[in-house]
Amino acid sequence: MQEKRLRMLFAARKAKPGLSLVEARRILWMYTSPDVYRMLVHEGGWITDAYQRWLSRILLEALVGRGKE
């Protein structure tokens, strides 16, 4: 499912400039790994909502281009 989402992002030309599909896969894989969730929520004491807000923000910053400003 994540591969499909990344392909849609690139097809819509919304990916961050200079970001390759391979690099995007690695970024998405790393940030959405169960280990990151475990470290931040189970071991770090984050509440699930805080983790979800952080993950949304960090993925947008890492994967999506900002457009013209």
C-alpha positions in Angstrom: 0.0 0.0 0.0 2.9 2.4 0.8 4.4 1.8 -2.7 1.1 2.7 -4.3 0.9 5.9 -2.3 4.5 6.9 -3.2 3.8 6.2 -6.9 0.7 8.4 -6.7 2.8 11.1 -5.1 5.4 11.0 -7.9 2.7 10.7 -10.6 1.0 13.8 -9.3 4.4 15.6 -9.3 4.0 16.4 -5.6 7.2 14.7 -4.5 10.0 16.9 -3.1 12.3 18.1 -5.9 15.3 16.0 -6.3 13.8 13.0 -4.3 14.0 9.7 -6.1 11.4 7.0 -5.7 14.1 4.7 -4.2 15.0 7.3 -1.6 11.4 8.0 -0.8 10.8 4.3 -0.2 13.7 4.2 2.3 12.5 7.3 4.1 8.9 6.0 4.3 10.2 2.5 5.4 12.4 4.1 8.1 9.9 6.4 9.6 7.0 3.9 9.6 8.9 1.0 11.0 7.5 -0.6 14.1 10.8 0.0 15.9 10.3 3.8 15.6 6.8 3.5 17.1 8.0 1.2 19.9 10.9 3.5 20.8 8.8 6.7 20.8 5.5 5.4 22.3 6.3 2.3 24.3 9.8 3.3 25.5 9.7 7.1 25.2 6.3 7.7 26.7 4.8 9.6 23.8 1.0 9.3 23.5 -0.3 7.8 20.2 -1.8 11.1 19.1 1.5 12.9 19.5 3.3 10.2 17.5 0.7 10.4 14.7 1.0 14.2 14.5 4.8 14.0 14.5 4.8 11.2 11.8 2.4 13.2 9.6 4.6 16.3 9.8 7.9 14.6 9.3 6.7 12.6 6.3 5.2 15.7 4.6 8.5 17.6 5.2 10.6 14.6 3.9 8.5 13.6 0.9 6.3 16.4 -0.4 7.5 19.4 -2.3 6.4 22.8 -1.0 5.3 24.2 -4.3 5.8 27.8 -5.4 5.9 30.4 -2.6 
